[in-house]
Amino acid sequence: MPLELIRYLAYLSFFLVLGLIILMSAMCVMRLFLPKAMFEAYFKEPYFSHTEIAIFSAFPFTFFRVIMFMRLAGWPSSGKRRGMTEAYLLAPIWFRRISKVMISILLVLFPSVVILGGVFAIAAVLDK
């Protein structure tokens, strides 16, 4: 693989990972703005099992909970399986819009980082 191409891929991977770090930091901040009414109405049984409530209340998984509620606010049909299709009505419009944008960006950045990592792994194997 030409050195020039590797350099451009390295720049691309740096900016993709930097964007992912910034996005995850912003999602951590969104934890503070999660609508309390939405959280209190739907983060309980029968929507979540007792085990899920315990797991998603612990430290690293609280951020997954935020992402789940952001997805629910942005795409109401995603809560159909648990019966939470009306949950988005408890979130303000700004939260719904920010949720759509942030999760859309996440769905582009994360696979891009994984694919680029695979390209680097293949290039390393072929270079030997």
Backbone as XML, in Angstrom:
<?xml version="1.0"?>
<chain id="A" units="angstrom">
  <residue number="1" name="MET">
    <atom name="N" x="0.852" y="-1.170" z="0.000"/>
    <atom name="CA" x="0.000" y="0.000" z="0.000"/>
    <atom name="C" x="0.901" y="1.238" z="0.000"/>
  </residue>
  <residue number="2" name="PRO">
    <atom name="N" x="0.631" y="2.202" z="-0.853"/>
    <atom name="CA" x="1.479" y="3.390" z="-0.921"/>
    <atom name="C" x="1.467" y="4.158" z="0.397"/>
  </residue>
  <residue number="3" name="LEU">
    <atom name="N" x="2.601" y="4.725" z="0.714"/>
    <atom name="CA" x="2.764" y="5.464" z="1.963"/>
    <atom name="C" x="1.831" y="6.667" z="2.022"/>
  </residue>
  <residue number="4" name="GLU">
    <atom name="N" x="1.621" y="7.303" z="0.891"/>
    <atom name="CA" x="0.731" y="8.469" z="0.839"/>
    <atom name="C" x="-0.704" y="8.086" z="1.221"/>
  </residue>
  <residue number="5" name="LEU">
    <atom name="N" x="-1.175" y="6.946" z="0.750"/>
    <atom name="CA" x="-2.522" y="6.475" z="1.075"/>
    <atom name="C" x="-2.636" y="6.145" z="2.556"/>
  </residue>
  <residue number="6" name="ILE">
    <atom name="N" x="-1.618" y="5.537" z="3.107"/>
    <atom name="CA" x="-1.627" y="5.212" z="4.542"/>
    <atom name="C" x="-1.683" y="6.480" z="5.374"/>
  </residue>
  <residue number="7" name="ARG">
    <atom name="N" x="-0.958" y="7.500" z="4.940"/>
    <atom name="CA" x="-0.965" y="8.757" z="5.679"/>
    <atom name="C" x="-2.363" y="9.378" z="5.664"/>
  </residue>
  <residue number="8" name="TYR">
    <atom name="N" x="-3.030" y="9.388" z="4.510"/>
    <atom name="CA" x="-4.378" y="9.945" z="4.432"/>
    <atom name="C" x="-5.377" y="9.123" z="5.247"/>
  </residue>
  <residue number="9" name="LEU">
    <atom name="N" x="-5.224" y="7.821" z="5.239"/>
    <atom name="CA" x="-6.095" y="6.974" z="6.059"/>
    <atom name="C" x="-5.844" y="7.201" z="7.547"/>
  </residue>
  <residue number="10" name="ALA">
    <atom name="N" x="-4.595" y="7.469" z="7.913"/>
    <atom name="CA" x="-4.279" y="7.771" z="9.312"/>
    <atom name="C" x="-4.926" y="9.088" z="9.736"/>
  </residue>
  <residue number="11" name="TYR">
    <atom name="N" x="-4.871" y="10.093" z="8.872"/>
    <atom name="CA" x="-5.548" y="11.361" z="9.169"/>
    <atom name="C" x="-7.051" y="11.148" z="9.301"/>
  </residue>
  <residue number="12" name="LEU">
    <atom name="N" x="-7.604" y="10.395" z="8.388"/>
    <atom name="CA" x="-9.033" y="10.113" z="8.426"/>
    <atom name="C" x="-9.417" y="9.387" z="9.712"/>
  </residue>
  <residue number="13" name="SER">
    <atom name="N" x="-8.639" y="8.395" z="10.096"/>
    <atom name="CA" x="-8.953" y="7.648" z="11.317"/>
    <atom name="C" x="-8.822" y="8.537" z="12.547"/>
  </residue>
  <residue number="14" name="PHE">
    <atom name="N" x="-7.836" y="9.435" z="12.561"/>
    <atom name="CA" x="-7.683" y="10.358" z="13.693"/>
    <atom name="C" x="-8.931" y="11.225" z="13.839"/>
  </residue>
  <residue number="15" name="PHE">
    <atom name="N" x="-9.396" y="11.809" z="12.736"/>
    <atom name="CA" x="-10.550" y="12.697" z="12.820"/>
    <atom name="C" x="-11.845" y="11.933" z="13.095"/>
  </residue>
  <residue number="16" name="LEU">
    <atom name="N" x="-11.958" y="10.718" z="12.624"/>
    <atom name="CA" x="-13.143" y="9.915" z="12.937"/>
    <atom name="C" x="-13.182" y="9.567" z="14.425"/>
  </residue>
  <residue number="17" name="VAL">
    <atom name="N" x="-12.054" y="9.165" z="14.974"/>
    <atom name="CA" x="-12.009" y="8.827" z="16.400"/>
    <atom name="C" x="-12.215" y="10.089" z="17.250"/>
  </residue>
  <residue number="18" name="LEU">
    <atom name="N" x="-11.636" y="11.194" z="16.834"/>
    <atom name="CA" x="-11.847" y="12.455" z="17.546"/>
    <atom name="C" x="-13.324" y="12.841" z="17.527"/>
  </residue>
  <residue number="19" name="GLY">
    <atom name="N" x="-13.968" y="12.698" z="16.373"/>
    <atom name="CA" x="-15.393" y="12.984" z="16.281"/>
    <atom name="C" x="-16.218" y="12.064" z="17.165"/>
  </residue>
  <residue number="20" name="LEU">
    <atom name="N" x="-15.829" y="10.806" z="17.240"/>
    <atom name="CA" x="-16.525" y="9.846" z="18.091"/>
    <atom name="C" x="-16.362" y="10.203" z="19.562"/>
  </residue>
  <residue number="21" name="ILE">
    <atom name="N" x="-15.180" y="10.636" z="19.954"/>
    <atom name="CA" x="-14.940" y="11.044" z="21.346"/>
    <atom name="C" x="-15.767" y="12.280" z="21.686"/>
  </residue>
  <residue number="22" name="ILE">
    <atom name="N" x="-15.807" y="13.243" z="20.781"/>
    <atom name="CA" x="-16.597" y="14.454" z="21.019"/>
    <atom name="C" x="-18.081" y="14.118" z="21.101"/>
  </residue>
  <residue number="23" name="LEU">
    <atom name="N" x="-18.549" y="13.251" z="20.222"/>
    <atom name="CA" x="-19.954" y="12.860" z="20.236"/>
    <atom name="C" x="-20.308" y="12.120" z="21.526"/>
  </residue>
  <residue number="24" name="MET">
    <atom name="N" x="-19.467" y="11.224" z="21.972"/>
    <atom name="CA" x="-19.734" y="10.502" z="23.221"/>
    <atom name="C" x="-19.716" y="11.450" z="24.420"/>
  </residue>
  <residue number="25" name="SER">
    <atom name="N" x="-18.841" y="12.438" z="24.389"/>
    <atom name="CA" x="-18.831" y="13.440" z="25.461"/>
    <atom name="C" x="-20.132" y="14.236" z="25.466"/>
  </residue>
  <residue number="26" name="ALA">
    <atom name="N" x="-20.608" y="14.585" z="24.279"/>
    <atom name="CA" x="-21.880" y="15.310" z="24.186"/>
    <atom name="C" x="-23.037" y="14.445" z="24.673"/>
  </residue>
  <residue number="27" name="MET">
    <atom name="N" x="-22.976" y="13.151" z="24.413"/>
    <atom name="CA" x="-24.029" y="12.267" z="24.898"/>
    <atom name="C" x="-23.990" y="12.139" z="26.424"/>
  </residue>
  <residue number="28" name="CYS">
    <atom name="N" x="-22.803" y="12.245" z="26.991"/>
    <atom name="CA" x="-22.701" y="12.247" z="28.455"/>
    <atom name="C" x="-23.354" y="13.497" z="29.031"/>
  </residue>
  <residue number="29" name="VAL">
    <atom name="N" x="-23.199" y="14.608" z="28.335"/>
    <atom name="CA" x="-23.845" y="15.847" z="28.774"/>
    <atom name="C" x="-25.354" y="15.736" z="28.610"/>
  </residue>
  <residue number="30" name="MET">
    <atom name="N" x="-25.793" y="15.050" z="27.577"/>
    <atom name="CA" x="-27.238" y="14.885" z="27.360"/>
    <atom name="C" x="-27.903" y="14.111" z="28.503"/>
  </residue>
  <residue number="31" name="ARG">
    <atom name="N" x="-27.113" y="13.391" z="29.255"/>
    <atom name="CA" x="-27.642" y="12.675" z="30.413"/>
    <atom name="C" x="-28.285" y="13.653" z="31.392"/>
  </residue>
  <residue number="32" name="LEU">
    <atom name="N" x="-27.719" y="14.842" z="31.477"/>
    <atom name="CA" x="-28.259" y="15.857" z="32.379"/>
    <atom name="C" x="-29.585" y="16.431" z="31.880"/>
  </residue>
  <residue number="33" name="PHE">
    <atom name="N" x="-29.815" y="16.361" z="30.573"/>
    <atom name="CA" x="-31.005" y="16.952" z="29.980"/>
    <atom name="C" x="-32.085" y="15.936" z="29.612"/>
  </residue>
  <residue number="34" name="LEU">
    <atom name="N" x="-31.893" y="14.693" z="30.014"/>
    <atom name="CA" x="-32.903" y="13.665" z="29.752"/>
    <atom name="C" x="-34.196" y="14.081" z="30.449"/>
  </residue>
  <residue number="35" name="PRO">
    <atom name="N" x="-35.313" y="14.163" z="29.719"/>
    <atom name="CA" x="-36.570" y="14.616" z="30.326"/>
    <atom name="C" x="-36.974" y="13.740" z="31.513"/>
  </residue>
  <residue number="36" name="LYS">
    <atom name="N" x="-37.147" y="14.383" z="32.651"/>
    <atom name="CA" x="-37.463" y="13.653" z="33.877"/>
    <atom name="C" x="-38.821" y="12.958" z="33.778"/>
  </residue>
  <residue number="37" name="ALA">
    <atom name="N" x="-39.771" y="13.609" z="33.133"/>
    <atom name="CA" x="-41.103" y="13.006" z="32.994"/>
    <atom name="C" x="-41.041" y="11.728" z="32.164"/>
  </residue>
  <residue number="38" name="MET">
    <atom name="N" x="-40.261" y="11.759" z="31.113"/>
    <atom name="CA" x="-40.099" y="10.583" z="30.251"/>
    <atom name="C" x="-39.402" y="9.456" z="31.013"/>
  </residue>
  <residue number="39" name="PHE">
    <atom name="N" x="-38.374" y="9.823" z="31.756"/>
    <atom name="CA" x="-37.616" y="8.833" z="32.519"/>
    <atom name="C" x="-38.479" y="8.184" z="33.596"/>
  </residue>
  <residue number="40" name="GLU">
    <atom name="N" x="-39.211" y="8.995" z="34.358"/>
    <atom name="CA" x="-40.023" y="8.466" z="35.459"/>
    <atom name="C" x="-41.217" y="7.651" z="34.960"/>
  </residue>
  <residue number="41" name="ALA">
    <atom name="N" x="-41.748" y="8.025" z="33.811"/>
    <atom name="CA" x="-42.930" y="7.317" z="33.305"/>
    <atom name="C" x="-42.583" y="5.981" z="32.669"/>
  </residue>
  <residue number="42" name="TYR">
    <atom name="N" x="-41.392" y="5.873" z="32.077"/>
    <atom name="CA" x="-41.101" y="4.673" z="31.289"/>
    <atom name="C" x="-39.930" y="3.837" z="31.799"/>
  </residue>
  <residue number="43" name="PHE">
    <atom name="N" x="-39.148" y="4.322" z="32.729"/>
    <atom name="CA" x="-38.048" y="3.507" z="33.253"/>
    <atom name="C" x="-38.512" y="2.760" z="34.496"/>
  </residue>
  <residue number="44" name="LYS">
    <atom name="N" x="-39.496" y="1.911" z="34.298"/>
    <atom name="CA" x="-40.055" y="1.093" z="35.368"/>
    <atom name="C" x="-40.735" y="-0.105" z="34.732"/>
  </residue>
  <residue number="45" name="GLU">
    <atom name="N" x="-41.188" y="-1.015" z="35.587"/>
    <atom name="CA" x="-41.935" y="-2.163" z="35.082"/>
    <atom name="C" x="-43.291" y="-1.672" z="34.610"/>
  </residue>
  <residue number="46" name="PRO">
    <atom name="N" x="-43.891" y="-2.155" z="33.621"/>
    <atom name="CA" x="-43.663" y="-3.329" z="32.789"/>
    <atom name="C" x="-42.795" y="-3.058" z="31.558"/>
  </residue>
  <residue number="47" name="TYR">
    <atom name="N" x="-42.322" y="-1.826" z="31.395"/>
    <atom name="CA" x="-41.529" y="-1.501" z="30.209"/>
    <atom name="C" x="-40.120" y="-2.095" z="30.283"/>
  </residue>
  <residue number="48" name="PHE">
    <atom name="N" x="-39.567" y="-2.159" z="31.467"/>
    <atom name="CA" x="-38.257" y="-2.766" z="31.695"/>
    <atom name="C" x="-38.401" y="-3.781" z="32.817"/>
  </residue>
  <residue number="49" name="SER">
    <atom name="N" x="-37.657" y="-4.865" z="32.708"/>
    <atom name="CA" x="-37.697" y="-5.866" z="33.778"/>
    <atom name="C" x="-36.914" y="-5.349" z="34.979"/>
  </residue>
  <residue number="50" name="HIS">
    <atom name="N" x="-37.096" y="-6.013" z="36.102"/>
    <atom name="CA" x="-36.399" y="-5.622" z="37.327"/>
    <atom name="C" x="-34.882" y="-5.693" z="37.130"/>
  </residue>
  <residue number="51" name="THR">
    <atom name="N" x="-34.412" y="-6.708" z="36.432"/>
    <atom name="CA" x="-32.979" y="-6.868" z="36.161"/>
    <atom name="C" x="-32.457" y="-5.749" z="35.269"/>
  </residue>
  <residue number="52" name="GLU">
    <atom name="N" x="-33.211" y="-5.398" z="34.232"/>
    <atom name="CA" x="-32.785" y="-4.317" z="33.347"/>
    <atom name="C" x="-32.715" y="-2.986" z="34.081"/>
  </residue>
  <residue number="53" name="ILE">
    <atom name="N" x="-33.654" y="-2.751" z="34.964"/>
    <atom name="CA" x="-33.636" y="-1.511" z="35.745"/>
    <atom name="C" x="-32.391" y="-1.464" z="36.618"/>
  </residue>
  <residue number="54" name="ALA">
    <atom name="N" x="-32.042" y="-2.588" z="37.230"/>
    <atom name="CA" x="-30.841" y="-2.634" z="38.067"/>
    <atom name="C" x="-29.573" y="-2.444" z="37.233"/>
  </residue>
  <residue number="55" name="ILE">
    <atom name="N" x="-29.509" y="-3.073" z="36.077"/>
    <atom name="CA" x="-28.313" y="-2.973" z="35.229"/>
    <atom name="C" x="-28.153" y="-1.566" z="34.685"/>
  </residue>
  <residue number="56" name="PHE">
    <atom name="N" x="-29.225" y="-0.984" z="34.146"/>
    <atom name="CA" x="-29.125" y="0.332" z="33.521"/>
    <atom name="C" x="-29.104" y="1.472" z="34.534"/>
  </residue>
  <residue number="57" name="SER">
    <atom name="N" x="-29.113" y="1.151" z="35.815"/>
    <atom name="CA" x="-28.948" y="2.178" z="36.847"/>
    <atom name="C" x="-27.509" y="2.258" z="37.338"/>
  </residue>
  <residue number="58" name="ALA">
    <atom name="N" x="-26.678" y="1.297" z="36.971"/>
    <atom name="CA" x="-25.272" y="1.275" z="37.392"/>
    <atom name="C" x="-24.429" y="2.133" z="36.459"/>
  </residue>
  <residue number="59" name="PHE">
    <atom name="N" x="-23.225" y="2.502" z="36.911"/>
    <atom name="CA" x="-22.401" y="3.507" z="36.237"/>
    <atom name="C" x="-22.216" y="3.372" z="34.733"/>
  </residue>
  <residue number="60" name="PRO">
    <atom name="N" x="-21.551" y="2.389" z="34.216"/>
    <atom name="CA" x="-21.279" y="2.517" z="32.780"/>
    <atom name="C" x="-22.523" y="2.373" z="31.918"/>
  </residue>
  <residue number="61" name="PHE">
    <atom name="N" x="-23.540" y="1.702" z="32.436"/>
    <atom name="CA" x="-24.722" y="1.435" z="31.630"/>
    <atom name="C" x="-25.749" y="2.562" z="31.675"/>
  </residue>
  <residue number="62" name="THR">
    <atom name="N" x="-25.540" y="3.573" z="32.524"/>
    <atom name="CA" x="-26.449" y="4.716" z="32.523"/>
    <atom name="C" x="-26.377" y="5.461" z="31.195"/>
  </residue>
  <residue number="63" name="PHE">
    <atom name="N" x="-25.226" y="5.413" z="30.546"/>
    <atom name="CA" x="-25.087" y="6.083" z="29.260"/>
    <atom name="C" x="-25.824" y="5.322" z="28.163"/>
  </residue>
  <residue number="64" name="PHE">
    <atom name="N" x="-25.890" y="4.006" z="28.260"/>
    <atom name="CA" x="-26.697" y="3.227" z="27.328"/>
    <atom name="C" x="-28.173" y="3.568" z="27.513"/>
  </residue>
  <residue number="65" name="ARG">
    <atom name="N" x="-28.557" y="3.785" z="28.754"/>
    <atom name="CA" x="-29.943" y="4.163" z="29.042"/>
    <atom name="C" x="-30.267" y="5.511" z="28.385"/>
  </residue>
  <residue number="66" name="VAL">
    <atom name="N" x="-29.339" y="6.443" z="28.465"/>
    <atom name="CA" x="-29.540" y="7.750" z="27.829"/>
    <atom name="C" x="-29.685" y="7.585" z="26.322"/>
  </residue>
  <residue number="67" name="ILE">
    <atom name="N" x="-28.832" y="6.754" z="25.730"/>
    <atom name="CA" x="-28.911" y="6.523" z="24.290"/>
    <atom name="C" x="-30.240" y="5.855" z="23.928"/>
  </residue>
  <residue number="68" name="MET">
    <atom name="N" x="-30.710" y="4.938" z="24.766"/>
    <atom name="CA" x="-31.996" y="4.284" z="24.500"/>
    <atom name="C" x="-33.139" y="5.301" z="24.523"/>
  </residue>
  <residue number="69" name="PHE">
    <atom name="N" x="-33.130" y="6.199" z="25.506"/>
    <atom name="CA" x="-34.189" y="7.196" z="25.580"/>
    <atom name="C" x="-34.058" y="8.251" z="24.483"/>
  </residue>
  <residue number="70" name="MET">
    <atom name="N" x="-32.829" y="8.557" z="24.072"/>
    <atom name="CA" x="-32.648" y="9.478" z="22.951"/>
    <atom name="C" x="-33.203" y="8.854" z="21.675"/>
  </residue>
  <residue number="71" name="ARG">
    <atom name="N" x="-32.948" y="7.574" z="21.487"/>
    <atom name="CA" x="-33.484" y="6.872" z="20.315"/>
    <atom name="C" x="-35.004" y="6.845" z="20.359"/>
  </residue>
  <residue number="72" name="LEU">
    <atom name="N" x="-35.542" y="6.638" z="21.540"/>
    <atom name="CA" x="-36.989" y="6.608" z="21.707"/>
    <atom name="C" x="-37.602" y="7.975" z="21.412"/>
  </residue>
  <residue number="73" name="ALA">
    <atom name="N" x="-36.900" y="9.044" z="21.800"/>
    <atom name="CA" x="-37.402" y="10.397" z="21.531"/>
    <atom name="C" x="-37.286" y="10.744" z="20.054"/>
  </residue>
  <residue number="74" name="GLY">
    <atom name="N" x="-36.231" y="10.294" z="19.415"/>
    <atom name="CA" x="-36.017" y="10.616" z="18.011"/>
    <atom name="C" x="-36.848" y="9.772" z="17.064"/>
  </residue>
  <residue number="75" name="TRP">
    <atom name="N" x="-36.980" y="8.507" z="17.374"/>
    <atom name="CA" x="-37.723" y="7.573" z="16.525"/>
    <atom name="C" x="-38.758" y="6.848" z="17.382"/>
  </residue>
  <residue number="76" name="PRO">
    <atom name="N" x="-39.962" y="7.389" z="17.506"/>
    <atom name="CA" x="-40.984" y="6.801" z="18.390"/>
    <atom name="C" x="-41.336" y="5.355" z="18.060"/>
  </residue>
  <residue number="77" name="SER">
    <atom name="N" x="-41.232" y="4.953" z="16.820"/>
    <atom name="CA" x="-41.595" y="3.581" z="16.464"/>
    <atom name="C" x="-40.608" y="2.564" z="17.024"/>
  </residue>
  <residue number="78" name="SER">
    <atom name="N" x="-39.438" y="3.019" z="17.481"/>
    <atom name="CA" x="-38.466" y="2.085" z="18.045"/>
    <atom name="C" x="-38.912" y="1.537" z="19.398"/>
  </residue>
  <residue number="79" name="GLY">
    <atom name="N" x="-39.908" y="2.148" z="20.008"/>
    <atom name="CA" x="-40.415" y="1.660" z="21.288"/>
    <atom name="C" x="-41.637" y="0.786" z="21.158"/>
  </residue>
  <residue number="80" name="LYS">
    <atom name="N" x="-41.945" y="0.367" z="19.933"/>
    <atom name="CA" x="-43.160" y="-0.423" z="19.696"/>
    <atom name="C" x="-43.122" y="-1.754" z="20.445"/>
  </residue>
  <residue number="81" name="ARG">
    <atom name="N" x="-41.960" y="-2.393" z="20.472"/>
    <atom name="CA" x="-41.854" y="-3.718" z="21.077"/>
    <atom name="C" x="-42.136" y="-3.691" z="22.583"/>
  </residue>
  <residue number="82" name="ARG">
    <atom name="N" x="-41.717" y="-2.612" z="23.233"/>
    <atom name="CA" x="-41.951" y="-2.490" z="24.678"/>
    <atom name="C" x="-43.229" y="-1.722" z="25.003"/>
  </residue>
  <residue number="83" name="GLY">
    <atom name="N" x="-43.922" y="-1.251" z="23.986"/>
    <atom name="CA" x="-45.164" y="-0.514" z="24.214"/>
    <atom name="C" x="-44.935" y="0.926" z="24.617"/>
  </residue>
  <residue number="84" name="MET">
    <atom name="N" x="-43.858" y="1.527" z="24.145"/>
    <atom name="CA" x="-43.526" y="2.904" z="24.519"/>
    <atom name="C" x="-43.612" y="3.846" z="23.316"/>
  </residue>
  <residue number="85" name="THR">
    <atom name="N" x="-44.599" y="3.670" z="22.462"/>
    <atom name="CA" x="-44.684" y="4.487" z="21.250"/>
    <atom name="C" x="-45.120" y="5.923" z="21.539"/>
  </residue>
  <residue number="86" name="GLU">
    <atom name="N" x="-45.677" y="6.186" z="22.699"/>
    <atom name="CA" x="-46.118" y="7.538" z="23.044"/>
    <atom name="C" x="-45.113" y="8.265" z="23.940"/>
  </residue>
  <residue number="87" name="ALA">
    <atom name="N" x="-43.967" y="7.671" z="24.189"/>
    <atom name="CA" x="-42.984" y="8.259" z="25.108"/>
    <atom name="C" x="-42.395" y="9.549" z="24.569"/>
  </residue>
  <residue number="88" name="TYR">
    <atom name="N" x="-42.290" y="9.676" z="23.272"/>
    <atom name="CA" x="-41.681" y="10.879" z="22.693"/>
    <atom name="C" x="-42.479" y="12.140" z="23.009"/>
  </residue>
  <residue number="89" name="LEU">
    <atom name="N" x="-43.764" y="11.991" z="23.336"/>
    <atom name="CA" x="-44.597" y="13.149" z="23.662"/>
    <atom name="C" x="-44.159" y="13.823" z="24.959"/>
  </residue>
  <residue number="90" name="LEU">
    <atom name="N" x="-43.452" y="13.098" z="25.811"/>
    <atom name="CA" x="-42.978" y="13.666" z="27.074"/>
    <atom name="C" x="-41.651" y="14.397" z="26.922"/>
  </residue>
  <residue number="91" name="ALA">
    <atom name="N" x="-41.031" y="14.293" z="25.763"/>
    <atom name="CA" x="-39.743" y="14.965" z="25.518"/>
    <atom name="C" x="-39.989" y="16.263" z="24.758"/>
  </residue>
  <residue number="92" name="PRO">
    <atom name="N" x="-39.265" y="17.324" z="25.122"/>
    <atom name="CA" x="-39.410" y="18.581" z="24.371"/>
    <atom name="C" x="-38.886" y="18.424" z="22.942"/>
  </residue>
  <residue number="93" name="ILE">
    <atom name="N" x="-39.336" y="19.296" z="22.076"/>
    <atom name="CA" x="-38.988" y="19.196" z="20.657"/>
    <atom name="C" x="-37.486" y="19.342" z="20.433"/>
  </residue>
  <residue number="94" name="TRP">
    <atom name="N" x="-36.822" y="20.191" z="21.229"/>
    <atom name="CA" x="-35.371" y="20.359" z="21.054"/>
    <atom name="C" x="-34.644" y="19.073" z="21.402"/>
  </residue>
  <residue number="95" name="PHE">
    <atom name="N" x="-35.113" y="18.332" z="22.389"/>
    <atom name="CA" x="-34.484" y="17.069" z="22.767"/>
    <atom name="C" x="-34.677" y="16.035" z="21.658"/>
  </residue>
  <residue number="96" name="ARG">
    <atom name="N" x="-35.850" y="16.021" z="21.045"/>
    <atom name="CA" x="-36.112" y="15.086" z="19.947"/>
    <atom name="C" x="-35.209" y="15.364" z="18.751"/>
  </residue>
  <residue number="97" name="ARG">
    <atom name="N" x="-35.056" y="16.634" z="18.419"/>
    <atom name="CA" x="-34.220" y="16.988" z="17.264"/>
    <atom name="C" x="-32.744" y="16.703" z="17.516"/>
  </residue>
  <residue number="98" name="ILE">
    <atom name="N" x="-32.265" y="17.079" z="18.690"/>
    <atom name="CA" x="-30.863" y="16.806" z="19.023"/>
    <atom name="C" x="-30.615" y="15.308" z="19.055"/>
  </residue>
  <residue number="99" name="SER">
    <atom name="N" x="-31.577" y="14.553" z="19.556"/>
    <atom name="CA" x="-31.434" y="13.095" z="19.601"/>
    <atom name="C" x="-31.303" y="12.510" z="18.206"/>
  </residue>
  <residue number="100" name="LYS">
    <atom name="N" x="-32.128" y="12.974" z="17.281"/>
    <atom name="CA" x="-32.047" y="12.477" z="15.908"/>
    <atom name="C" x="-30.686" y="12.774" z="15.292"/>
  </residue>
  <residue number="101" name="VAL">
    <atom name="N" x="-30.208" y="13.996" z="15.485"/>
    <atom name="CA" x="-28.931" y="14.387" z="14.901"/>
    <atom name="C" x="-27.780" y="13.583" z="15.507"/>
  </residue>
  <residue number="102" name="MET">
    <atom name="N" x="-27.744" y="13.499" z="16.832"/>
    <atom name="CA" x="-26.623" y="12.835" z="17.496"/>
    <atom name="C" x="-26.583" y="11.340" z="17.194"/>
  </residue>
  <residue number="103" name="ILE">
    <atom name="N" x="-27.711" y="10.692" z="17.191"/>
    <atom name="CA" x="-27.713" y="9.255" z="16.923"/>
    <atom name="C" x="-27.423" y="8.990" z="15.449"/>
  </residue>
  <residue number="104" name="SER">
    <atom name="N" x="-27.880" y="9.868" z="14.568"/>
    <atom name="CA" x="-27.543" y="9.715" z="13.147"/>
    <atom name="C" x="-26.036" y="9.836" z="12.928"/>
  </residue>
  <residue number="105" name="ILE">
    <atom name="N" x="-25.423" y="10.794" z="13.598"/>
    <atom name="CA" x="-23.968" y="10.955" z="13.496"/>
    <atom name="C" x="-23.262" y="9.727" z="14.062"/>
  </residue>
  <residue number="106" name="LEU">
    <atom name="N" x="-23.754" y="9.218" z="15.185"/>
    <atom name="CA" x="-23.159" y="8.020" z="15.785"/>
    <atom name="C" x="-23.245" y="6.829" z="14.841"/>
  </residue>
  <residue number="107" name="LEU">
    <atom name="N" x="-24.365" y="6.708" z="14.134"/>
    <atom name="CA" x="-24.546" y="5.589" z="13.209"/>
    <atom name="C" x="-23.671" y="5.703" z="11.969"/>
  </residue>
  <residue number="108" name="VAL">
    <atom name="N" x="-23.115" y="6.873" z="11.728"/>
    <atom name="CA" x="-22.173" y="7.040" z="10.623"/>
    <atom name="C" x="-20.731" y="6.882" z="11.119"/>
  </residue>
  <residue number="109" name="LEU">
    <atom name="N" x="-20.422" y="7.494" z="12.253"/>
    <atom name="CA" x="-19.044" y="7.485" z="12.750"/>
    <atom name="C" x="-18.575" y="6.111" z="13.212"/>
  </residue>
  <residue number="110" name="PHE">
    <atom name="N" x="-19.387" y="5.430" z="14.001"/>
    <atom name="CA" x="-18.937" y="4.170" z="14.583"/>
    <atom name="C" x="-18.613" y="3.110" z="13.530"/>
  </residue>
  <residue number="111" name="PRO">
    <atom name="N" x="-19.506" y="2.860" z="12.565"/>
    <atom name="CA" x="-19.128" y="1.878" z="11.531"/>
    <atom name="C" x="-17.927" y="2.330" z="10.702"/>
  </residue>
  <residue number="112" name="SER">
    <atom name="N" x="-17.788" y="3.633" z="10.502"/>
    <atom name="CA" x="-16.639" y="4.133" z="9.740"/>
    <atom name="C" x="-15.328" y="3.810" z="10.454"/>
  </residue>
  <residue number="113" name="VAL">
    <atom name="N" x="-15.308" y="3.975" z="11.776"/>
    <atom name="CA" x="-14.112" y="3.656" z="12.553"/>
    <atom name="C" x="-13.818" y="2.162" z="12.478"/>
  </residue>
  <residue number="114" name="VAL">
    <atom name="N" x="-14.859" y="1.339" z="12.571"/>
    <atom name="CA" x="-14.667" y="-0.114" z="12.517"/>
    <atom name="C" x="-14.157" y="-0.543" z="11.139"/>
  </residue>
  <residue number="115" name="ILE">
    <atom name="N" x="-14.740" y="0.000" z="10.090"/>
    <atom name="CA" x="-14.305" y="-0.351" z="8.734"/>
    <atom name="C" x="-12.872" y="0.098" z="8.490"/>
  </residue>
  <residue number="116" name="LEU">
    <atom name="N" x="-12.538" y="1.304" z="8.929"/>
    <atom name="CA" x="-11.182" y="1.799" z="8.743"/>
    <atom name="C" x="-10.174" y="0.977" z="9.548"/>
  </residue>
  <residue number="117" name="GLY">
    <atom name="N" x="-10.567" y="0.519" z="10.726"/>
    <atom name="CA" x="-9.707" y="-0.376" z="11.500"/>
    <atom name="C" x="-9.473" y="-1.681" z="10.762"/>
  </residue>
  <residue number="118" name="GLY">
    <atom name="N" x="-10.510" y="-2.196" z="10.103"/>
    <atom name="CA" x="-10.356" y="-3.405" z="9.302"/>
    <atom name="C" x="-9.425" y="-3.195" z="8.115"/>
  </residue>
  <residue number="119" name="VAL">
    <atom name="N" x="-9.500" y="-2.019" z="7.495"/>
    <atom name="CA" x="-8.606" y="-1.705" z="6.388"/>
    <atom name="C" x="-7.158" y="-1.679" z="6.863"/>
  </residue>
  <residue number="120" name="PHE">
    <atom name="N" x="-6.920" y="-1.070" z="8.030"/>
    <atom name="CA" x="-5.567" y="-1.043" z="8.573"/>
    <atom name="C" x="-5.088" y="-2.452" z="8.922"/>
  </residue>
  <residue number="121" name="ALA">
    <atom name="N" x="-5.971" y="-3.288" z="9.451"/>
    <atom name="CA" x="-5.580" y="-4.665" z="9.800"/>
    <atom name="C" x="-5.233" y="-5.452" z="8.545"/>
  </residue>
  <residue number="122" name="ILE">
    <atom name="N" x="-6.018" y="-5.304" z="7.498"/>
    <atom name="CA" x="-5.722" y="-6.002" z="6.239"/>
    <atom name="C" x="-4.429" y="-5.489" z="5.643"/>
  </residue>
  <residue number="123" name="ALA">
    <atom name="N" x="-4.230" y="-4.171" z="5.705"/>
    <atom name="CA" x="-2.989" y="-3.598" z="5.162"/>
    <atom name="C" x="-1.770" y="-4.097" z="5.938"/>
  </residue>
  <residue number="124" name="ALA">
    <atom name="N" x="-1.916" y="-4.264" z="7.232"/>
    <atom name="CA" x="-0.790" y="-4.769" z="8.029"/>
    <atom name="C" x="-0.479" y="-6.211" z="7.690"/>
  </residue>
  <residue number="125" name="VAL">
    <atom name="N" x="-1.509" y="-7.015" z="7.452"/>
    <atom name="CA" x="-1.288" y="-8.419" z="7.105"/>
    <atom name="C" x="-0.664" y="-8.539" z="5.703"/>
  </residue>
  <residue number="126" name="LEU">
    <atom name="N" x="-1.144" y="-7.751" z="4.772"/>
    <atom name="CA" x="-0.638" y="-7.813" z="3.410"/>
    <atom name="C" x="0.768" y="-7.230" z="3.276"/>
  </residue>
  <residue number="127" name="ASP">
    <atom name="N" x="1.147" y="-6.365" z="4.203"/>
    <atom name="CA" x="2.444" y="-5.711" z="4.135"/>
    <atom name="C" x="3.571" y="-6.662" z="4.559"/>
  </residue>
  <residue number="128" name="LYS">
    <atom name="N" x="3.262" y="-7.723" z="5.265"/>
    <atom name="CA" x="4.292" y="-8.639" z="5.761"/>
    <atom name="C" x="4.896" y="-9.465" z="4.691"/>
  </residue>
</chain>
